[in-house]
């Protein structure tokens, strides 16, 4: 048996070694590679000099606040290291939650190491820089740790309010759901108290602060942009609701057979047939849902089988006081996804840590789970970080040095550096450029800002987010959604090259001869 082969100390050593090795790998990787689409957006959201009109993600206000007070601006490398720091905070927070759940006296370093590895699954999909996804997971972990505190002192409710307020600036649909879950949990656990009002206070303070300093805040921005955003293709309310439900559907189809197997008596003649049918159904779902180059959907489908098994076998042993914690952990991967149109079986890898924690909490053979799941997670992280980084070549192919003006230097793919060199010549003397479509990272790597919204993903945004009359040059990347753009027809077009099979052009005002 695995539990007999590994002593407790050896399991700890294995977890510590993997956590340290992973941290060192992430620090080294912070200087390598860049994704010109999503990572460009992440970097601009942390740039205090970048406008963010009609924003959906409003945590840039905090970076603007820091800059207004200290004139400090985070570099790209610092943002990547800041994400690692956030994940360490999140891992500690969930280790505290684990301690509170079992009423232990101190935090377990074993659990902390395991959770840290699980949280780093976020590196298996999407680029390295601090993002709304990583902040969403971090702040939710902090919220969960505070909510699980057994006492009812006023500062607990203030801290809950601070964590929820910060989530509101990162992803407001998640914050709205978590506000509701917070009050439902408090109603279940406590008597009605005036202290619950303290939860709303931090958001009110932040909003008034930003309004007084910048003449804008999250509520004003959202009131300006929600209508336009919901009119974009695949962003209407029905699509946003459907996205997590599609994930639930495939998870249910892939696991229902195994659940029925558990219900059958071991002597039933139907059991072997149902096992075979369940395996075939699982493989068919895994094949049917593999619609991108990543295999994150397979990790999530397998993990959900463990979740169902542990909930079925361990649910009867959950006390009434522990029940809210188990329900919250079960639902968080869907709650944190709400408001996104990204395929759930793709993005859900960011939220898998909550299921990993749930499995460990309910598992009888905890050491087995810690070893097995940490090894599987470690392999998945390294593959997504090094061998299949998002929208990039493998990191070991990034050998060409590029210095971002006024920012960090890093190693990039030689083909990307070649594109950047040509763009730098064409855009010499320009401080701002517009970026269509899904390519804000090119402007960021050139040390330039975009005059409007950095997140220009499809032509439907152009009518509301971009002002062509100012005559800014446009870095143009074809995408599946980009068609005939009339406003560009009066501009001079220059072909720059191709990157990741996407032709890149520059549109500039025609020379006056």
C-alpha positions as CSV (number, residue, x, y, z in Angstrom):
1,X,0.0,0.0,0.0
2,X,1.2,3.5,-0.7
3,X,0.5,4.6,2.8
4,X,2.8,1.9,4.0
5,X,5.5,2.7,1.5
6,X,5.7,6.4,2.5
7,X,6.1,7.5,6.0
8,X,4.5,10.8,7.1
9,X,7.9,12.6,7.0
10,X,8.6,11.3,3.5
11,X,5.3,12.5,2.2
12,X,6.1,15.9,3.7
13,X,9.5,16.0,2.1
14,X,8.0,15.1,-1.2
15,X,5.4,17.9,-1.0
16,X,7.9,20.4,0.2
17,X,10.4,19.5,-2.6
18,X,7.7,19.8,-5.3
19,X,6.5,23.2,-3.9
20,X,10.0,24.6,-3.7
21,X,10.9,23.3,-7.2
22,X,7.7,24.7,-8.6
23,X,8.4,28.1,-7.0
24,X,12.0,28.2,-8.5
25,X,10.6,27.2,-11.9
26,X,8.0,30.0,-11.8
27,X,10.7,32.6,-10.8
28,X,12.9,31.5,-13.6
29,X,10.0,31.4,-16.1
30,X,9.0,35.0,-15.1
31,X,11.8,36.2,-17.4
32,X,10.8,34.1,-20.4
33,X,8.0,34.4,-23.0
34,X,5.0,36.6,-23.5
35,X,1.5,36.2,-24.9
36,X,0.4,39.2,-27.1
37,X,-3.3,38.7,-26.5
38,X,-4.5,38.0,-23.0
39,X,-1.2,38.8,-21.3
40,X,-1.1,42.1,-23.0
41,X,-4.5,42.9,-21.5
42,X,-3.4,41.8,-18.0
43,X,-0.3,44.0,-18.2
44,X,-2.2,47.0,-19.3
45,X,-4.8,46.6,-16.5
46,X,-1.9,47.0,-14.1
47,X,-0.4,50.0,-15.9
48,X,-1.6,53.1,-14.0
49,X,-1.1,55.3,-17.1
50,X,-3.3,53.2,-19.3
51,X,-6.9,54.4,-19.7
52,X,-9.6,51.9,-18.9
53,X,-12.9,53.4,-20.1
54,X,-16.1,51.4,-19.9
55,X,-14.3,48.7,-18.0
56,X,-15.6,45.3,-16.9
57,X,-12.4,44.7,-14.9
58,X,-11.8,47.6,-12.5
59,X,-8.9,46.5,-10.3
60,X,-6.7,48.9,-12.3
61,X,-8.1,51.6,-10.0
62,X,-5.9,50.2,-7.2
63,X,-2.8,50.3,-9.4
64,X,-3.7,53.9,-10.2
65,X,-4.1,54.6,-6.5
66,X,-0.7,53.2,-5.7
67,X,0.9,55.2,-8.5
68,X,-0.9,58.4,-7.3
69,X,0.5,57.9,-3.8
70,X,4.0,56.6,-4.6
71,X,4.6,57.1,-8.4
72,X,5.5,53.4,-8.4
73,X,4.6,51.4,-11.5
74,X,5.0,47.6,-11.6
75,X,7.1,46.1,-14.3
76,X,6.1,43.0,-16.2
77,X,8.5,40.8,-14.2
78,X,7.2,42.3,-11.0
79,X,3.7,41.5,-12.0
80,X,4.6,37.9,-12.6
81,X,6.3,37.6,-9.2
82,X,3.4,39.4,-7.6
83,X,1.1,36.6,-8.9
84,X,3.4,34.0,-7.3
85,X,3.2,36.0,-4.1
86,X,-0.6,36.1,-4.4
87,X,-0.7,32.3,-4.8
88,X,1.4,31.8,-1.7
89,X,-1.1,34.0,0.2
90,X,-4.0,32.0,-1.2
91,X,-2.4,28.7,-0.3
92,X,-1.9,30.0,3.3
93,X,-5.5,31.2,3.4
94,X,-6.8,27.8,2.3
95,X,-4.5,26.1,4.8
96,X,-6.1,28.3,7.5
97,X,-9.5,27.3,6.2
98,X,-8.5,23.6,6.6
99,X,-7.3,24.3,10.1
100,X,-10.6,26.0,11.0
101,X,-12.6,23.2,9.4
102,X,-11.1,20.6,11.6
103,X,-10.5,22.9,14.6
104,X,-6.8,22.2,14.6
105,X,-4.5,24.4,16.7
106,X,-2.1,25.3,14.0
107,X,-1.8,25.4,10.2
108,X,-0.3,22.3,8.5
109,X,2.7,22.9,6.3
110,X,1.9,19.7,4.5
111,X,-1.6,21.0,3.5
112,X,-0.1,24.4,2.7
113,X,2.4,22.8,0.3
114,X,-0.2,20.6,-1.3
115,X,-2.6,23.5,-1.8
116,X,0.1,25.7,-3.2
117,X,0.8,23.1,-5.9
118,X,-3.0,22.9,-6.6
119,X,-3.4,26.7,-6.9
120,X,-0.5,26.8,-9.4
121,X,-2.7,24.8,-11.8
122,X,-3.7,28.2,-12.9
123,X,-0.4,28.3,-14.8
124,X,-1.5,25.3,-16.9
125,X,-3.8,27.6,-18.9
126,X,-3.3,31.3,-19.8
127,X,-0.1,33.3,-19.4
128,X,2.0,34.0,-16.3
129,X,1.2,37.7,-15.5
130,X,-1.1,38.7,-12.6
131,X,-4.6,38.5,-14.0
132,X,-8.2,38.8,-12.9
133,X,-8.4,35.0,-12.8
134,X,-5.4,34.7,-10.4
135,X,-6.7,37.6,-8.3
136,X,-10.2,36.0,-8.2
137,X,-8.8,32.8,-6.8
138,X,-6.5,34.5,-4.3
139,X,-9.2,36.8,-2.9
140,X,-11.8,34.1,-2.8
141,X,-9.3,31.9,-0.8
142,X,-8.8,34.8,1.7
143,X,-12.6,35.3,1.9
144,X,-13.0,31.6,2.7
145,X,-10.4,31.6,5.4
146,X,-12.0,34.6,7.1
147,X,-15.6,33.3,6.8
148,X,-14.5,30.0,8.4
149,X,-13.3,31.8,11.6
150,X,-15.5,30.6,14.5
151,X,-15.6,34.0,16.4
152,X,-18.1,36.8,15.7
153,X,-15.9,39.9,16.4
154,X,-16.6,43.1,14.4
155,X,-13.2,43.0,12.6
156,X,-14.1,39.6,11.1
157,X,-17.0,41.1,9.2
158,X,-14.9,44.1,8.1
159,X,-12.3,41.7,6.7
160,X,-15.0,39.7,4.9
161,X,-16.2,43.0,3.4
162,X,-12.7,44.0,2.3
163,X,-12.1,40.7,0.5
164,X,-15.5,40.9,-1.2
165,X,-15.0,44.5,-2.2
166,X,-11.7,43.6,-3.8
167,X,-13.4,40.8,-5.7
168,X,-16.0,43.2,-6.9
169,X,-13.3,45.2,-8.6
170,X,-11.8,42.1,-10.1
171,X,-14.9,40.3,-11.3
172,X,-18.2,41.8,-10.1
173,X,-20.5,38.8,-11.0
174,X,-18.5,36.6,-8.7
175,X,-18.6,39.2,-6.0
176,X,-22.4,39.5,-6.2
177,X,-22.8,35.8,-5.8
178,X,-20.3,35.6,-2.9
179,X,-22.0,38.5,-1.1
180,X,-25.2,36.4,-1.3
181,X,-23.5,33.2,-0.2
182,X,-21.9,35.1,2.7
183,X,-25.2,36.3,4.1
184,X,-26.8,32.9,3.6
185,X,-24.0,31.2,5.5
186,X,-24.2,33.8,8.3
187,X,-28.0,33.2,8.6
188,X,-27.3,29.5,8.8
189,X,-24.5,29.8,11.4
190,X,-25.4,32.8,13.5
191,X,-28.2,35.0,14.9
192,X,-29.1,38.2,13.0
193,X,-26.6,40.9,14.0
194,X,-25.9,44.6,13.2
195,X,-22.3,43.5,12.6
196,X,-23.3,42.1,9.2
197,X,-23.7,45.6,7.9
198,X,-19.9,46.0,8.3
199,X,-19.5,43.7,5.3
200,X,-20.9,46.4,3.0
201,X,-18.8,49.2,4.4
202,X,-15.4,48.6,2.6
203,X,-17.0,48.7,-0.9
204,X,-18.7,52.0,-0.1
205,X,-15.5,53.4,1.2
206,X,-13.5,52.3,-1.8
207,X,-16.1,53.7,-4.2
208,X,-16.2,57.1,-2.5
209,X,-12.3,57.2,-2.4
210,X,-12.0,56.5,-6.1
211,X,-14.7,58.9,-7.0
212,X,-13.0,61.7,-5.0
213,X,-9.5,60.9,-6.4
214,X,-10.2,59.9,-10.1
215,X,-13.8,61.1,-10.7
216,X,-14.7,57.6,-11.5
217,X,-15.4,54.3,-9.7
218,X,-16.4,50.7,-10.5
219,X,-20.2,51.4,-10.4
220,X,-20.0,54.4,-12.8
221,X,-17.8,52.4,-15.2
222,X,-20.1,49.4,-15.1
223,X,-23.2,51.5,-15.6
224,X,-21.6,52.8,-18.8
225,X,-20.4,49.6,-20.2
226,X,-22.7,46.7,-19.3
227,X,-25.2,47.4,-22.1
228,X,-22.5,47.5,-24.7
229,X,-20.7,44.4,-23.4
230,X,-23.9,42.3,-23.3
231,X,-24.5,43.2,-27.0
232,X,-21.2,41.7,-28.1
233,X,-21.3,38.3,-29.8
234,X,-21.2,35.4,-27.2
235,X,-21.4,37.9,-24.3
236,X,-25.2,38.2,-23.8
237,X,-26.6,37.2,-20.5
238,X,-27.9,33.8,-21.9
239,X,-24.4,32.9,-23.1
240,X,-22.8,33.9,-19.8
241,X,-25.3,31.6,-17.9
242,X,-25.0,28.8,-20.4
243,X,-21.2,28.7,-20.2
244,X,-20.9,27.1,-16.7
245,X,-24.0,25.0,-17.3
246,X,-22.4,23.4,-20.3
247,X,-19.5,22.4,-17.9
248,X,-22.0,21.0,-15.5
249,X,-23.7,19.0,-18.2
250,X,-20.5,17.3,-19.5
251,X,-19.3,16.6,-15.9
252,X,-22.7,15.0,-15.2
253,X,-22.7,12.9,-18.3
254,X,-19.1,11.7,-17.8
255,X,-19.7,10.7,-14.1
256,X,-23.3,9.5,-13.8
257,X,-22.4,5.9,-14.8
258,X,-19.7,5.6,-12.1
259,X,-22.2,7.0,-9.6
260,X,-24.7,4.4,-10.5
261,X,-22.0,1.7,-10.2
262,X,-21.6,2.8,-6.5
263,X,-25.3,2.4,-5.9
264,X,-25.4,-1.2,-7.3
265,X,-24.8,-4.2,-5.0
266,X,-21.4,-5.8,-5.6
267,X,-23.1,-9.1,-6.5
268,X,-25.3,-7.5,-9.2
269,X,-24.8,-9.0,-12.6
270,X,-25.3,-5.5,-14.1
271,X,-22.2,-4.1,-12.4
272,X,-19.5,-5.3,-14.9
273,X,-21.6,-4.1,-17.8
274,X,-22.3,-0.7,-16.2
275,X,-18.5,-0.3,-15.4
276,X,-17.6,-0.9,-19.1
277,X,-20.4,1.4,-20.2
278,X,-19.3,4.1,-17.8
279,X,-15.7,3.9,-19.0
280,X,-16.8,4.2,-22.6
281,X,-19.0,7.1,-21.8
282,X,-16.2,8.9,-20.0
283,X,-13.8,8.4,-22.9
284,X,-16.4,9.6,-25.4
285,X,-17.0,12.8,-23.4
286,X,-13.3,13.3,-23.0
287,X,-13.0,13.0,-26.8
288,X,-16.0,15.2,-27.6
289,X,-15.0,18.0,-25.2
290,X,-11.4,18.2,-26.5
291,X,-11.9,21.3,-28.6
292,X,-8.6,23.1,-27.9
293,X,-5.0,22.2,-27.8
294,X,-4.9,21.9,-24.0
295,X,-6.0,18.8,-22.1
296,X,-7.2,20.6,-19.0
297,X,-10.7,19.3,-19.6
298,X,-9.4,15.7,-19.0
299,X,-7.9,16.8,-15.6
300,X,-11.2,18.3,-14.6
301,X,-13.3,15.3,-15.7
302,X,-11.0,13.0,-13.7
303,X,-11.0,15.3,-10.7
304,X,-14.8,15.5,-10.7
305,X,-15.0,11.7,-10.4
306,X,-12.9,11.9,-7.2
307,X,-15.2,14.7,-6.0
308,X,-18.4,12.7,-6.6
309,X,-16.9,9.6,-5.0
310,X,-15.8,11.5,-1.8
311,X,-19.1,13.3,-1.5
312,X,-21.0,10.1,-1.8
313,X,-18.9,8.1,0.7
314,X,-18.2,10.9,3.2
315,X,-21.3,13.1,3.1
316,X,-23.0,11.3,6.0
317,X,-20.0,12.1,8.3
318,X,-20.2,15.9,7.7
319,X,-21.5,17.8,10.7
320,X,-24.2,20.5,10.3
321,X,-21.5,23.1,11.2
322,X,-19.2,21.8,8.4
323,X,-21.9,21.5,5.7
324,X,-21.7,25.1,4.4
325,X,-18.0,24.7,3.9
326,X,-18.4,21.6,1.9
327,X,-21.2,23.0,-0.3
328,X,-19.1,26.2,-0.9
329,X,-16.0,24.2,-2.0
330,X,-18.2,22.1,-4.3
331,X,-19.7,25.1,-6.0
332,X,-16.8,27.6,-6.1
333,X,-15.4,26.4,-9.5
334,X,-18.7,27.4,-11.1
335,X,-19.3,30.5,-9.0
336,X,-15.8,31.9,-9.9
337,X,-16.5,31.2,-13.5
338,X,-19.8,33.0,-13.7
339,X,-19.7,36.1,-15.9
340,X,-17.2,34.6,-18.3
341,X,-17.9,33.2,-21.7
342,X,-14.8,31.0,-21.8
343,X,-15.3,27.3,-22.1
344,X,-15.6,26.0,-18.5
345,X,-13.7,22.8,-19.1
346,X,-10.8,25.0,-20.2
347,X,-10.8,27.8,-17.6
348,X,-11.9,25.6,-14.8
349,X,-8.3,24.4,-14.2
350,X,-7.8,27.8,-12.4
351,X,-10.4,26.8,-9.8
352,X,-9.5,23.1,-9.4
353,X,-7.7,23.8,-6.1
354,X,-11.1,24.0,-4.3
355,X,-12.0,20.5,-5.5
356,X,-8.5,19.3,-4.5
357,X,-9.0,20.7,-1.1
358,X,-12.5,19.1,-0.9
359,X,-11.2,15.7,-1.8
360,X,-8.4,15.9,0.8
361,X,-10.9,17.0,3.5
362,X,-13.2,14.1,2.9
363,X,-10.6,11.4,2.0
364,X,-10.0,8.5,4.4
365,X,-6.7,7.8,2.8
366,X,-5.4,11.4,2.8
367,X,-1.7,10.6,2.3
368,X,-2.5,8.7,-0.9
369,X,-4.5,11.6,-2.2
370,X,-1.8,14.1,-1.3
371,X,0.9,12.2,-3.1
372,X,-1.1,11.2,-6.2
373,X,-3.0,14.4,-6.8
374,X,0.2,16.6,-6.2
375,X,2.2,14.5,-8.7
376,X,-0.6,14.8,-11.3
377,X,-1.0,18.5,-10.7
378,X,2.8,19.1,-10.9
379,X,3.0,17.4,-14.3
380,X,0.0,19.4,-15.6
381,X,1.5,22.7,-14.4
382,X,5.0,22.1,-16.0
383,X,3.4,21.1,-19.3
384,X,1.2,24.2,-19.4
385,X,3.9,26.5,-18.3
386,X,6.9,25.3,-20.2
387,X,6.0,22.9,-23.0
388,X,2.6,24.3,-24.1
389,X,2.4,27.9,-22.8
390,X,-0.7,29.8,-23.9
391,X,-0.5,31.1,-27.5
392,X,3.3,30.8,-27.5
393,X,6.1,28.4,-28.5
394,X,7.6,26.3,-25.7
395,X,9.6,28.5,-23.3
396,X,12.9,26.9,-24.2
397,X,12.5,28.3,-27.7
398,X,12.4,31.9,-26.3
399,X,16.0,32.9,-26.6
400,X,16.0,36.4,-28.1
401,X,16.3,39.2,-25.6
402,X,13.9,42.2,-25.8
403,X,13.9,45.2,-23.5
404,X,10.5,46.8,-23.0
405,X,11.0,50.6,-22.9
406,X,10.8,51.8,-19.4
407,X,10.0,48.3,-18.2
408,X,11.5,44.9,-17.9
409,X,13.7,42.9,-20.2
410,X,12.8,39.3,-21.1
411,X,13.5,36.5,-23.5
412,X,11.1,36.0,-26.4
413,X,10.6,33.9,-29.4
414,X,12.8,35.1,-32.3
415,X,9.9,35.5,-34.6
416,X,8.1,37.8,-32.2
417,X,11.2,39.9,-31.7
418,X,11.5,40.2,-35.5
419,X,7.9,41.5,-35.6
420,X,8.6,44.0,-32.8
421,X,11.7,45.3,-34.5
422,X,9.7,46.1,-37.6
423,X,6.9,47.7,-35.6
424,X,9.3,49.8,-33.7
425,X,10.6,51.3,-36.9
426,X,7.1,51.9,-38.3
427,X,5.8,53.5,-35.1
428,X,8.9,55.6,-34.2
429,X,7.7,58.8,-32.6
430,X,4.3,57.5,-31.7
431,X,3.4,57.3,-28.0
432,X,0.0,55.6,-28.4
433,X,-1.3,53.0,-30.8
434,X,-4.6,51.2,-31.2
435,X,-4.6,47.4,-31.2
436,X,-7.1,45.3,-33.2
437,X,-7.8,42.4,-32.5
438,X,-6.6,40.4,-29.6
439,X,-3.1,41.9,-29.7
440,X,-2.6,44.5,-27.0
441,X,0.6,42.8,-26.0
442,X,2.4,44.2,-29.1
443,X,1.7,47.7,-28.0
444,X,2.8,46.9,-24.4
445,X,6.1,45.3,-25.6
446,X,6.8,48.4,-27.6
447,X,6.3,50.6,-24.5
448,X,3.3,52.3,-25.8
449,X,-0.2,52.8,-24.5
450,X,-3.5,52.4,-26.2
451,X,-5.7,55.6,-26.3
452,X,-8.9,53.7,-25.5
453,X,-10.0,50.3,-24.2
454,X,-7.1,47.8,-24.4
455,X,-9.4,44.8,-24.7
456,X,-10.5,45.1,-28.3
457,X,-11.3,41.5,-29.2
458,X,-13.9,41.8,-32.0
459,X,-15.3,44.4,-34.4
460,X,-18.6,44.8,-32.4
461,X,-16.6,46.8,-29.8
462,X,-15.4,49.4,-32.3
463,X,-18.6,51.5,-32.4
464,X,-18.5,52.1,-28.6
465,X,-14.9,51.8,-27.5
466,X,-12.7,53.3,-30.2
467,X,-12.4,56.8,-31.5
468,X,-10.9,56.7,-35.0
469,X,-11.1,60.5,-35.5
470,X,-8.0,61.0,-33.3
471,X,-5.9,59.4,-36.1
472,X,-3.9,57.0,-34.0
473,X,-2.0,54.3,-35.9
474,X,-3.5,50.8,-35.6
475,X,-1.7,47.5,-35.1
476,X,-4.0,45.1,-36.8
477,X,-4.1,41.3,-36.4
478,X,-6.6,39.3,-38.3
479,X,-8.9,37.0,-36.2
480,X,-11.8,34.8,-37.0
481,X,-14.1,37.7,-36.0
482,X,-12.3,40.5,-37.9
483,X,-13.9,41.3,-41.3
484,X,-14.3,44.5,-43.3
485,X,-13.5,47.5,-41.1
486,X,-14.7,50.6,-43.1
487,X,-12.8,53.1,-40.8
488,X,-9.5,51.7,-41.8
489,X,-10.0,52.1,-45.6
490,X,-8.7,55.7,-45.6
491,X,-5.5,54.7,-43.8
492,X,-2.2,53.5,-45.3
493,X,-1.7,49.8,-44.8
494,X,1.7,48.2,-44.3
495,X,2.3,44.4,-43.9
496,X,4.6,43.7,-41.0
497,X,4.8,39.9,-40.9
498,X,3.0,36.9,-39.4
499,X,3.1,35.6,-35.9
500,X,1.4,32.5,-34.6
501,X,-0.2,32.2,-38.1
502,X,-1.8,35.6,-37.8
503,X,-0.9,38.3,-40.4
504,X,0.0,41.6,-38.8
505,X,-0.5,45.0,-40.4
506,X,0.0,48.7,-39.5
507,X,-2.7,51.2,-40.5
508,X,-1.5,54.8,-40.4
509,X,-2.8,58.2,-41.7
510,X,-1.9,58.6,-45.3
511,X,1.0,60.9,-46.1
512,X,0.0,64.3,-47.3
513,X,1.9,65.0,-50.5
